[in-house]
Amino acid sequence: GEVGNNHDELMSNFFAQPDALACGMLDPRRVVKKNKFSLLFPAQTFSGNRPSLSLLLSSLDAYKIGDPLLAIYEHRVIVQGFIWGINSFDQ
């Protein structure tokens, strides 16, 4: 009932989106329980197994953003090198 404070709703949506993208919602019975409008069924049923990335940072500055982004990029390059059998960082 607080006016102007919807942080809890936003955070619950933030945590629910990666779960929905990973698992999906293909069961129409779950959609019926959540929503009574039958016109929205095609928009609310979707398959899972969709990659996503969510970063939760304590503060927003260049170092807090740059460190995880650089680590993610390096990890992706290393894994691709291992799969393809090449040294990814050989200059």
N, C-alpha and C positions, 0 to 999 in steps of 0.2 A: 503494500500500500504506500510505499514512499514515492513521492513525486520527483521525477528526474533522476532516479537511481535505478538503472536497469543493468547494472554490471553483472549480477548473478545470471540473468537470462542470457546476456551476451557470452559469458564464459561457458555456460552449459551448451550453447550452440557451437562455440569454438571446439569443445571437446567431442561433441556429437558428430560433427561433419566428417572427421577422418574415420570414425567408426562406421558411418553410413557408407562412405566410399569404399571401405574395405569389405564390408559384409553385404551391402545392398539391401533392397527390400523387394522381394518378388512375391510375397504372400499377400494376396488381395484381402484376406480376412483381417490382417493387421491394419491395412489402410482403412477398411470399413470401420474398425474400432476407433481409429484416430479422427476420421473425417466422414461426414455423412453425404458429401457431394459426389455423385457418381461420375460427373464430368471430369473430376481431377484424378481419377484412377490411373490413366496412362502417364500422367506427369509425376505421380507419386510411387510408381513401381519402376525399379531400375536394378540392373545387375551390379554386383560388387566387383571386387578385384580391380579397382582403379587406384593407381598410385597417387599418393598425396604427401605433402610435407607441411607440418605445422611447427612453428618455432614460438616458444613462450620465453620471453626475455624479461629480466628484472628491470632493466632500464633501456632506453633507446638512444644509443650513441654509436659512433663509428666502430669502436672496438667490440662492443657487444654484438653488433650485427656482422662485422667482418670475420670474426673468429669462427662462428659456426658455418658461415657460407664458404669460407676457404676450406674448412675441414670436409664439408660435404663434397665440394668440387674435387679435392685431392682424393677422397675415398672413391669417388666415381671413376676417376682416371686410373687409379691403381687396380680396381676390380676389373675394368675393361682390359687393362694390360695383362692381368693374370689369365683372363679368359682367352684372349687372343694370342698369348704366349710371347709377348714383347715386353721390353723394359720401358715403361712409360716415361721414366724420368732420365733416360739416357740422352744427353745433349749431343 
